[in-house]
Amino acid sequence: MTLTVRVVAPDKTVWDSEAEEVILPSTTGQLGILTGHAPLLTALDTGVMRVRSDRNWVPIALMGGFAEVENNEVTILVNGAERGDAIDKEAARVAFAAAQEELTKAQQSGSRQEFVKATRSLKRARARFQAAGGMI
């Protein structure tokens, strides 16, 4: 038995296929989904989702959203998503380093608004870099 997994962003469907297992970045931590999982609705954080299909793990960077699990169907609605194999690893590394620098500057500036913006930017850059295979 398998799961039907759909990852839908506002501009495209990133994944729509069968899978054996899904690991989601929920707002309370990593959440594993296997066949027969109890019905569930959860908020998702910015992070990397992993889908196991045909014994291979496929990383997908998610930019926050919601997931619903019911009757072996996992529907994931997100603000943005990108498959790891579609991300340029070097560009993601550069963006991650730049986001780290921006966070450091925001911490030194003392502006709460800049700090929140830089933290959000760093989470997005980290998710893309991790999905591209740049870091664990």
ROGUKE-325483 format. One record per atom (N, C-alpha, C): residue number from 0; atom name; y, z, x. Coordinates in pm, whole numbers. Atoms other than C-alpha are relative to their C-alpha. Layout:
! ROGUKE-325483
ATOM  nr atom      Y      Z      X
ATOM NUM   CA      Y      Z      X
...
//
This chain:
! ROGUKE-325483
ATOM  nr atom      Y      Z      X
ATOM   0    N   -118      0     83
ATOM   0   CA      0      0      0
ATOM   0    C    124      0     88
ATOM   1    N   -123      9    -79
ATOM   1   CA    351    -81    123
ATOM   1    C    121     37    -85
ATOM   2    N   -128    -24     64
ATOM   2   CA    711     -8     43
ATOM   2    C     75   -133    -12
ATOM   3    N    -94    111     10
ATOM   3   CA    955   -268    -84
ATOM   3    C    135     56     40
ATOM   4    N   -125    -53    -56
ATOM   4   CA   1272   -214    117
ATOM   4    C    110   -105    -11
ATOM   5    N   -117     86     10
ATOM   5   CA   1613   -364     41
ATOM   5    C    120     73     57
ATOM   6    N   -125    -54    -55
ATOM   6   CA   1927   -303    245
ATOM   6    C    110    -98    -42
ATOM   7    N   -104     86     56
ATOM   7   CA   2232   -439     64
ATOM   7    C    138     52     41
ATOM   8    N   -139    -29    -36
ATOM   8   CA   2585   -445    207
ATOM   8    C     89    -83    -94
ATOM   9    N    -87     74     92
ATOM   9   CA   2890   -574     15
ATOM   9    C     -2   -152     22
ATOM  10    N     -8    143    -31
ATOM  10   CA   2877   -912    192
ATOM  10    C   -134    -70     18
ATOM  11    N    129     64    -24
ATOM  11   CA   2503   -970    242
ATOM  11    C   -115     96    -22
ATOM  12    N    122    -79      2
ATOM  12   CA   2147   -852    205
ATOM  12    C    -54     -5    143
ATOM  13    N     40     -8   -141
ATOM  13   CA   2042   -734    551
ATOM  13    C   -152      3     15
ATOM  14    N    146    -10     -5
ATOM  14   CA   1675   -661    475
ATOM  14    C    -53     -3   -143
ATOM  15    N     66      5    130
ATOM  15   CA   1454   -749    178
ATOM  15    C   -144    -42     26
ATOM  16    N    137     29    -39
ATOM  16   CA   1089   -720    269
ATOM  16    C    -88    123    -19
ATOM  17    N     96   -109      6
ATOM  17   CA    776   -506    268
ATOM  17    C      3     77    132
ATOM  18    N      5    -82   -121
ATOM  18   CA    741   -219    516
ATOM  18    C   -100    113    -21
ATOM  19    N     93   -113      6
ATOM  19   CA    498     60    598
ATOM  19    C     73    134      2
ATOM  20    N    -72   -127    -18
ATOM  20   CA    760    323    682
ATOM  20    C    148    -29     22
ATOM  21    N   -145     11    -18
ATOM  21   CA   1136    378    680
ATOM  21    C     51    136     48
ATOM  22    N    -67   -122    -44
ATOM  22   CA   1344    636    869
ATOM  22    C    149    -22    -23
ATOM  23    N   -141     13     40
ATOM  23   CA   1693    688    725
ATOM  23    C     87    107     64
ATOM  24    N    -95   -100    -50
ATOM  24   CA   2001    860    870
ATOM  24    C     74     67   -117
ATOM  25    N    -66    -66    114
ATOM  25   CA   2077   1088    575
ATOM  25    C    108     94     52
ATOM  26    N   -108    -89    -41
ATOM  26   CA   2377   1318    579
ATOM  26    C    -51    137     43
ATOM  27    N     58   -128    -40
ATOM  27   CA   2142   1614    633
ATOM  27    C   -101    -14    113
ATOM  28    N     93     24   -109
ATOM  28   CA   1935   1456    913
ATOM  28    C    -88   -120    -27
ATOM  29    N     91    113     14
ATOM  29   CA   1665   1197    964
ATOM  29    C    -97     23   -116
ATOM  30    N     85    -10    117
ATOM  30   CA   1455   1126    655
ATOM  30    C   -105   -110      7
ATOM  31    N    109     97     -6
ATOM  31   CA   1114    956    672
ATOM  31    C    -54    -28   -139
ATOM  32    N     52     43    130
ATOM  32   CA    982    757    376
ATOM  32    C   -130    -77     24
ATOM  33    N    129     70     -1
ATOM  33   CA    617    654    334
ATOM  33    C    -36    -35   -144
ATOM  34    N     43     32    136
ATOM  34   CA    433    510     35
ATOM  34    C    -37    128    -73
ATOM  35    N     29   -116     82
ATOM  35   CA    393    755   -249
ATOM  35    C    105    109      7
ATOM  36    N   -106   -100    -12
ATOM  36   CA    718    937   -167
ATOM  36    C     54     36   -139
ATOM  37    N    -59    -48    125
ATOM  37   CA    867   1145   -449
ATOM  37    C    134    -72    -24
ATOM  38    N   -131     60     29
ATOM  38   CA   1170    995   -628
ATOM  38    C    112     78     70
ATOM  39    N   -103    -61    -82
ATOM  39   CA   1483   1060   -426
ATOM  39    C    127    -84     -6
ATOM  40    N   -130     64    -15
ATOM  40   CA   1853    978   -419
ATOM  40    C     73     80    106
ATOM  41    N    -64    -72   -109
ATOM  41   CA   2036   1063    -97
ATOM  41    C    118    -78     55
ATOM  42    N   -113     61    -70
ATOM  42   CA   2365    998     79
ATOM  42    C    -41    -31    143
ATOM  43    N     31     40   -136
ATOM  43   CA   2343    817    410
ATOM  43    C    122     12     89
ATOM  44    N   -104    -12   -100
ATOM  44   CA   2545    883    721
ATOM  44    C      6   -130     80
ATOM  45    N     -5    111    -94
ATOM  45   CA   2658    626    975
ATOM  45    C   -104     29    108
ATOM  46    N    107    -20    -98
ATOM  46   CA   2358    581   1204
ATOM  46    C    -97   -116     -3
ATOM  47    N    100    105    -11
ATOM  47   CA   2045    381   1273
ATOM  47    C   -117     28    -93
ATOM  48    N    119     -2     85
ATOM  48   CA   1779    315   1012
ATOM  48    C   -108    -76     76
ATOM  49    N    111     70    -64
ATOM  49   CA   1437    217   1140
ATOM  49    C   -102    -36   -106
ATOM  50    N     98     50     95
ATOM  50   CA   1192      6    941
ATOM  50    C   -123    -44     79
ATOM  51    N    124     43    -67
ATOM  51   CA    827    -31   1047
ATOM  51    C    -67   -103    -89
ATOM  52    N     61    111     71
ATOM  52   CA    692   -366    940
ATOM  52    C    -95    -71     96
ATOM  53    N    102     64    -85
ATOM  53   CA    373   -520   1079
ATOM  53    C    -11     70    135
ATOM  54    N     12    -87   -118
ATOM  54   CA    354   -231   1329
ATOM  54    C    114    -12    101
ATOM  55    N   -118     12    -85
ATOM  55   CA    693   -323   1477
ATOM  55    C    116     73    -67
ATOM  56    N   -117    -71     52
ATOM  56   CA   1005   -109   1440
ATOM  56    C    122    -91     12
ATOM  57    N   -122     79      4
ATOM  57   CA   1324   -290   1339
ATOM  57    C    117     97    -23
ATOM  58    N   -116    -87     19
ATOM  58   CA   1650    -96   1394
ATOM  58    C    111    -74    -75
ATOM  59    N   -112     55     75
ATOM  59   CA   1939   -153   1153
ATOM  59    C    112    104      3
ATOM  60    N   -116    -90     -2
ATOM  60   CA   2284      1   1205
ATOM  60    C     58      6   -141
ATOM  61    N    -56    -21    133
ATOM  61   CA   2410    149    877
ATOM  61    C    134     70     13
ATOM  62    N   -134    -59     -2
ATOM  62   CA   2772    240    807
ATOM  62    C     24     86   -124
ATOM  63    N    -13    -92    112
ATOM  63   CA   2712    503    540
ATOM  63    C    -29    -66   -133
ATOM  64    N     31     52    133
ATOM  64   CA   2602    463    181
ATOM  64    C    -95     93    -72
ATOM  65    N     97    -76     78
ATOM  65   CA   2320    572    -48
ATOM  65    C   -135    -68      4
ATOM  66    N    135     54      9
ATOM  66   CA   1944    531    -70
ATOM  66    C    -69     60   -121
ATOM  67    N     80    -45    114
ATOM  67   CA   1718    553   -372
ATOM  67    C   -145    -38     28
ATOM  68    N    143     22    -16
ATOM  68   CA   1341    589   -350
ATOM  68    C    -66     26   -134
ATOM  69    N     71    -18    125
ATOM  69   CA   1128    535   -658
ATOM  69    C   -109   -106    -10
ATOM  70    N    114     90     19
ATOM  70   CA    782    382   -721
ATOM  70    C    -21    -95    119
ATOM  71    N     20     76   -124
ATOM  71   CA    744    267   -357
ATOM  71    C    105   -109     22
ATOM  72    N   -113     89    -24
ATOM  72   CA   1078     86   -371
ATOM  72    C    113     82     61
ATOM  73    N   -111    -66    -69
ATOM  73   CA   1355    186   -130
ATOM  73    C    120    -94     -8
ATOM  74    N   -121     80     14
ATOM  74   CA   1697     52   -225
ATOM  74    C    112     71     74
ATOM  75    N   -104    -59    -85
ATOM  75   CA   1973    111     28
ATOM  75    C    128    -79    -20
ATOM  76    N   -132     62     22
ATOM  76   CA   2334     37    -65
ATOM  76    C     95     60    102
ATOM  77    N    -82    -49   -111
ATOM  77   CA   2568     61    232
ATOM  77    C    135    -70      6
ATOM  78    N   -133     56    -20
ATOM  78   CA   2929     -1    327
ATOM  78    C     -4   -116    100
ATOM  79    N     20    105   -100
ATOM  79   CA   2808   -220    617
ATOM  79    C   -133     23     69
ATOM  80    N    128    -10    -70
ATOM  80   CA   2486   -295    802
ATOM  80    C    -18   -120     91
ATOM  81    N     25    107    -96
ATOM  81   CA   2368   -500   1096
ATOM  81    C   -133     25     69
ATOM  82    N    128    -12    -69
ATOM  82   CA   2021   -564   1233
ATOM  82    C     24      9    151
ATOM  83    N    -14    -19   -144
ATOM  83   CA   1980   -454   1594
ATOM  83    C    -14   -128     79
ATOM  84    N     22    126    -74
ATOM  84   CA   1854   -797   1704
ATOM  84    C    116    -98    -18
ATOM  85    N   -117     86     20
ATOM  85   CA   2182   -951   1579
ATOM  85    C    123     53     74
ATOM  86    N   -113    -63    -68
ATOM  86   CA   2403   -723   1791
ATOM  86    C     -6    -31    150
ATOM  87    N    -10     24   -144
ATOM  87   CA   2518   -821   2140
ATOM  87    C      4    137     69
ATOM  88    N     15   -133    -61
ATOM  88   CA   2405   -522   2348
ATOM  88    C    117     33     94
ATOM  89    N   -108    -26    -95
ATOM  89   CA   2673   -558   2617
ATOM  89    C    133     23    -73
ATOM  90    N   -123    -19     79
ATOM  90   CA   2956   -596   2364
ATOM  90    C     -3    136    -71
ATOM  91    N     14   -130     66
ATOM  91   CA   2822   -290   2179
ATOM  91    C     22    113    100
ATOM  92    N    -21   -102   -103
ATOM  92   CA   2817    -92   2506
ATOM  92    C    148     16     32
ATOM  93    N   -143     -2    -29
ATOM  93   CA   3178   -186   2580
ATOM  93    C     77     67   -114
ATOM  94    N    -66    -61    117
ATOM  94   CA   3285    -92   2225
ATOM  94    C    -28    150     -6
ATOM  95    N     35   -141      0
ATOM  95   CA   3101    241   2255
ATOM  95    C     83     75    105
ATOM  96    N    -80    -64   -107
ATOM  96   CA   3275    323   2586
ATOM  96    C    147     10    -42
ATOM  97    N   -139     -2     45
ATOM  97   CA   3614    231   2436
ATOM  97    C     20    106   -109
ATOM  98    N     -9   -101    107
ATOM  98   CA   3545    450   2131
ATOM  98    C     -4    142     57
ATOM  99    N      4   -131    -66
ATOM  99   CA   3460    743   2361
ATOM  99    C    137     33     59
ATOM 100    N   -133    -21    -58
ATOM 100   CA   3792    698   2541
ATOM 100    C    103     32   -108
ATOM 101    N    -93    -24    111
ATOM 101   CA   3981    683   2210
ATOM 101    C    -16    141    -55
ATOM 102    N     23   -136     48
ATOM 102   CA   3818   1008   2099
ATOM 102    C     60    102     95
ATOM 103    N    -59    -90   -100
ATOM 103   CA   3922   1177   2423
ATOM 103    C    152      5    -15
ATOM 104    N   -146      6     17
ATOM 104   CA   4281   1058   2374
ATOM 104    C     42     72   -129
ATOM 105    N    -32    -64    128
ATOM 105   CA   4278   1174   2011
ATOM 105    C    -11    152      9
ATOM 106    N     15   -144    -18
ATOM 106   CA   4154   1519   2113
ATOM 106    C    121     57     74
ATOM 107    N   -114    -46    -80
ATOM 107   CA   4437   1547   2365
ATOM 107    C    131     -8    -77
ATOM 108    N   -124     19     76
ATOM 108   CA   4701   1426   2118
ATOM 108    C     25    114    -99
ATOM 109    N    -14   -109     96
ATOM 109   CA   4632   1710   1876
ATOM 109    C     17    -46   -145
ATOM 110    N    -16     53    136
ATOM 110   CA   4667   1480   1574
ATOM 110    C   -136     -2    -72
ATOM 111    N    126     -5     76
ATOM 111   CA   4399   1556   1316
ATOM 111    C    -39   -137    -55
ATOM 112    N     26    133     56
ATOM 112   CA   4432   1210   1159
ATOM 112    C    -58    -92    107
ATOM 113    N     52     83   -109
ATOM 113   CA   4379   1036   1495
ATOM 113    C   -140     44     39
ATOM 114    N    132    -53    -37
ATOM 114   CA   4083   1264   1571
ATOM 114    C   -106    -46   -100
ATOM 115    N     96     42    102
ATOM 115   CA   3909   1184   1239
ATOM 115    C    -28   -149     12
ATOM 116    N     16    145    -14
ATOM 116   CA   3970    811   1284
ATOM 116    C    -83    -34    123
ATOM 117    N     73     27   -124
ATOM 117   CA   3841    816   1643
ATOM 117    C   -146     45    -12
ATOM 118    N    137    -48     19
ATOM 118   CA   3532   1019   1542
ATOM 118    C    -80   -100    -82
ATOM 119    N     66    101     83
ATOM 119   CA   3447    768   1269
ATOM 119    C    -30   -126     80
ATOM 120    N     16    119    -83
ATOM 120   CA   3497    481   1512
ATOM 120    C   -113     19    102
ATOM 121    N    106    -28    -97
ATOM 121   CA   3270    648   1769
ATOM 121    C   -138     -2    -67
ATOM 122    N    129      1     71
ATOM 122   CA   2993    699   1510
ATOM 122    C    -46   -143    -27
ATOM 123    N     34    142     26
ATOM 123   CA   3005    329   1417
ATOM 123    C    -44    -69    129
ATOM 124    N     32     64   -127
ATOM 124   CA   3005    217   1780
ATOM 124    C   -134     50     54
ATOM 125    N    127    -56    -45
ATOM 125   CA   2717    453   1864
ATOM 125    C   -117    -60    -79
ATOM 126    N    107     57     83
ATOM 126   CA   2509    325   1571
ATOM 126    C    -30   -144     40
ATOM 127    N     22    139    -40
ATOM 127   CA   2560    -38   1675
ATOM 127    C    -67     -7    137
ATOM 128    N     56      0   -135
ATOM 128   CA   2481     39   2041
ATOM 128    C   -147     45     -5
ATOM 129    N    138    -45     13
ATOM 129   CA   2166    233   1946
ATOM 129    C    -88   -106    -64
ATOM 130    N     80    103     68
ATOM 130   CA   2047    -40   1709
ATOM 130    C    -27   -120     92
ATOM 131    N     18    110    -94
ATOM 131   CA   2096   -297   1984
ATOM 131    C    -98     35    113
ATOM 132    N     94    -43   -104
ATOM 132   CA   1864    -92   2205
ATOM 132    C     65     58    123
ATOM 133    N    -74    -48   -116
ATOM 133   CA   2132     44   2433
ATOM 133    C    -17    147     32
ATOM 134    N     17   -143    -26
ATOM 134   CA   2057    413   2394
ATOM 134    C    -96     56   -104
ATOM 135    N     96    -62     92
ATOM 135   CA   1808    643   2230
ATOM 135    C     70     99    -88
//
